[in-house]
Amino acid sequence: MKFSIEIDDTKVTDLLHGHSGSYSDWLHSAEGSWHTASGFRIRFDKETDAEGDGTGRMTIKKAAVARGLAIFAKECPVAFSDWMQGNDDDLAFDCIMQCIIFGKLVYG
C-alpha cells in the first residue's frame, strides 16, 4: 500500500541543521539551506572512495530530500517513527543523509 504524509519544512530544517554530522565519518561538510535555490551543499565519501577521501559533492534540494525521506521511511521505519515523534539523533541524521545521497543505506 502506498500513501503520503505531509512533513513540515521546519522539521526537516531542524534535522539537517541541528546535527553536525560528527557521527558520520563519511560526511565531511554540509552548508547552505535545502529549501533555497542554492541548496544544501555537501562533501562526502563516495561508496568507491577510501575512507576520508571526500571526493563526492552534491547539492541537495527539496526533491532530493523528499525522495530520501521516503527511502528512510521504508528502510528504517522505527527510526523514521522516532524522528516523526521528535526523538531524532545523530544516527537518524546519518541514515537520512545516506538515503538522500545514495538512495540506500551504505554505511552500517
Steps between C-alpha positions, in 0.01 A plus 500: 500500500635839411408824677653840563534723803566869542819592685551859603807667347607612847530138615735422210700819555536424870637156419740609226632799690470359851757225454862567429567176319771423754354149524553452125863437406396488134331843504759779496305822470146628460404862452223706353127445514315217329190706416675789321617530141863443599414184698680309775855438376677194631836330465516127575679171438362322195436128537814436294720747695750399760374617838571869543555586132188716481493530122120488481313827453127557487255783532183384669170669429142431600433216249808306616397541862150369423643194318746436783233524768280251311793257484579562868138425598510173305849384601498619862135514614580504874755781464258688272227467761739620772594802287135584432438491877790737566750239617764550233871476558827495305431143388168604343678791330764262365240256366290775340808648332595158362149454363510845339850467355526131411134398481570226754686427820866448415673538835375272782 
